[in-house]
Amino acid sequence: MKPSRWLAAGLVAVATAAALNVVPATAGRPYDPTTQSLRDLAKRHGLYVGTAVDMAALDNAAEPRYRELAGSEFSTVTAENVMKWESLEPTRGTYNWGPADELVAFARQHQQRVRGHVLVWHNQLPTWLTEGVADGSIDTAELRKILRDHITAVVRHFKGQIWQWDVVNEAVSDPWDTPSTLHYKGFWAQHLGPGYVADAFRWARAADPKALLFYNDYNIEAFGSGNPADDKTQFVYEMARDLRARGVPIDGVGSQGHLGTQYGNYDTLQVVAALRKFAGLGLATAFTEVDVRSQMTAGVQAGDSAEINPRLQASAANFSTLLRACLAERHCLSFTLWGFTDKHSWVPGAFSDPPEGLATVYDENYRPKRSYQELKADLIYSGPPFVLPRVPQQPRR
């Protein structure tokens, strides 16, 4: 016997609610998706929505709202600083695991996954390392061993607890650097040559066969000229293609997504095209450090709505562009904000001439901004046939 059309409608409602991970709506209590968190709305897409976490803010008893939102709105967390080398190993051979372990415990308590950031970067290195290389007490052979030992120690310590590792971060120059032709840049390339990139991935895989291993960089949201001499996205694409061809265990490419409302930036289709090209290499993708900063003109600082409102609207549009592109490409596994409140944003400290800010989705009083609402709307109103569940990535051997 076929169920009546009313019963059938009820079954559809239950199935839909299950897909959305909510209690079924009733006539007296209709389902309101706008009350759901970002993490819950992303579940039906198989997408993880995350944030970088400032451990000082997380531990501040005077700011319970920070801890509450970090635990409730997001399904992944990234250590903003406490997994960087200068924090983990301030003295050679002596590791300070405490703050990073605390973040992992926080994630476990809130059923979140962890993005490990970062194993190899030319910034925020301990002085014992950089000074040792500078004064010649650490030679090239020893430096390579130090790098291998650090990667091995860190990845083994967190083995089984990290979903994605940013293995190598920002290894490629920018067109405005000297020389302007794109190249491998920074401390590690200078002292070990570009081969350190492949080595780092191999050492990380040996230490944890199950973590996903990412290359992470900024200004790779869309392709430009297609010439690797001046198109950073093309340079990274060819680097990743070469690593894959040589059997290096790279699993994904992370696009940081640091944007600014004063720039032209990208449309959604441009970003989708880039994500799909990386997916064509068999790689996962992720947006790993998303924020959208604005110039803090005198008018903005004085509270002039004619200057503030266009910036808030442009910010929301840029956040939305990146999220919609991620939703459209099934190999885009996660979308991480680089902090969620203007009260604890890295932007004002890093961009002071001219001053910049307004970069996150909550204001300094933890009130959601237009950008937050647009992210939520994208997650609510996106779906089949063009937005489908994520394609899981298996770690490469």
Residue, then its C-alpha position, 0 to 999 in steps of 0.5 A: m500500500k502506498p503511503s498517503r501524500w501527507l505521510a509521504a510529505g512527512l517522510v520527505a521532511v524527516a529525510t531533509a531534516a536528517a540531511l541538514n542535521v536538525v530536528p524535523a520541523t513541525a507546524g508549530r515550530p518551523y525549521d529556521p536554518t538561520t539559527q544554525s551554526l556555520r559548522d552545522l550548515a556546512k555538514r550537509h555539504g561534507l564541508y568543514v568550516g574552521t578558524a585560527v585560534d588565538m590561545a591567549a584569547l581562548d584562555n582569557a576567563a574575561e572573554p568567555r564569548y571567544r571560547e564559546l564561539a570557537g567551540s560552537e561555530f566551527s568544525t575545525v581549528t588551526a593554531e594561529n601561532v603555537m605550532k610554529w617553530e619558535s613556539l614549539e622549540p624555543t630552545r634547541g632540543t627542548y619542546n614546549w608542547g603545552p599550548a598546542d596540546e591544549l588546542v588539540a584537547f579543546a578540539r577533541q572536547h568540541q568534536q573538531r578536526v585540527r589543521g596543523h600549522v606549520l611545519v616548514w616556514h621561513n618566518q617565526l623561526p627560533t633565534w638559535l636556528t637562524e643565528g647558528v646558520a648566520d654565524g656558521s656554527i650550523d652548516t648545511a648538512e646539520l641544518r638539513k638534519i635539524l629540519r628532518d628531526h623537527i618535522t619528525a618530532v612534531v608530526r610524531h607528537f601529534k600523530g593521529q590527532i591532525w587532519q591536515w598539515d601545512v607542511v611547507n608554507e609560502a615557499v614561492s616569491d611574489p612578482w614585486d620581489t627582487p628579482s621579479t621572476l618567480h622563484y623559491k624564496g626564504f631561509w630554507a631555499q637559500h640554505l638548502g635549495p628547492g629540494y627541501v620542499a619534497d624532503a619535507f613532505r617525505w619526512a612528514r609522511a614517514a612520521d604520520p601515514k594518515a595525515l593529509l599533507f598540504y602546500n600552503d600559500y597566499n595569492i594563489e586564489a586564481f590564475g593570471s597570465g599562465n606564465p610561471a615567471d609572473d603568475k604565482t598560481q601557475f608556478v605553484y600548480e607546476m610545482a605541485r604537478d612536478l611533486r606528484a610526478r616524482g611520487v612526493p606524498i603531497d595530498g593538497v594545496g591550501s590557498q590562504g585567501h587573505l583578501g582586501t576590499q581595496y583590490g580588484n580581487y576575483d569572481t567566483l568562476q575564476v576561483v572555481a577554475a583554479l580549484r578544479k585545475f589543482a583537483g585535476l592533479g589528484l589533489a585536495t584543496a582548502f581555503t586555509e586563512v581567509d580574511v578580508r581587510s579594509q583600509m581604516t581611513a579617517g572617515v572609517q575611524a570616525g564612524d562615517s557610515a558612507e565609508i564603512n558600509p561599502r567596505l562591509q559590503a565588499s568584504a561580505a562579497n569577497f568572503s562569499t566568492l571564496l566560499r561559493a567556489c569551495l562549495a562548487e569544487r568537491h575536492c575543496l575540503s575545508f574553509t578556514l577563517w584566520g580569526f573570527t573577531d576583529k578584537h583578535s585579528w592579526v591585521p591591524g598589527a601587520f598593516s599599519d601604513p596605511p592602517e587596515g582592519l575590519a578583516t573578520v566576520y564578527d566585530e570587536n563586540y562579537r556581533p556577526k557582520r554582514s560577511y558572517q550572514e552571507l557565509k551562512a546564506d551560501l551554506i543554506y541556499s547552496g545544494p544539488p545539482f551543482v554543489l555536491p558532497r566532498v570527495p574524501q582525500q586519502p593520504r599518499r604514500 
